[in-house]
Amino acid sequence: MNIYVGNLPFSATDEDLSNIFSEYGKVDSAKVIVDRETGRSKGFGFVEMSDTAARKAIETLDEADYEGKQISVNEARPKTNNRTSGNNFNRRSW
């Protein structure tokens, strides 16, 4: 299962995420998302682990305190393509 972890401190690393979640089972991957231009954390990440371990981690860690921040932990939703070209204004025939 893919798990979304939000409201992370900007200092959190992939290794930190892996360590937090490994208490609940084997972590297949852990990734803090970073800004491409600055290399700075965006404050969220994803963890991949078995469904059973993931459910236990979500139940326990959602709204838990991590380094002074209340993290949000839930099942990740599939990425959708909601971006528009910016030209979505109401066009009239003149």
C-alpha positions, 0 to 999 in steps of 0.5 A, a space after each residue: 500500500 502507498 501511504 501519504 505522509 503530510 505536514 512533515 518538518 522540512 528537515 525530515 529525510 527519506 531515512 527518517 520516514 523509513 525509520 518511523 514506519 519500520 516500527 510497523 513492518 517492512 518498508 519497501 520505499 520511503 520518499 520525502 518529496 522535494 522541490 526540483 528547483 531548490 532541493 528543499 522538502 515540500 513537507 510531505 512524502 510517501 511510504 510503501 509497505 504491505 497492506 497489513 503493516 500500512 493499516 497499522 501505521 496509518 491508525 497509529 501515526 495519523 495526527 501523531 506528533 513528529 518533531 513538533 508537528 502533527 503529521 497527517 498519515 493516510 492511504 495515498 490516492 492515485 495522482 490525477 491530472 487536474 492541470 489546465 492550460 490556463 485558457 479555460 475562460 468562457 469563450 463567446 462567439 462575437 
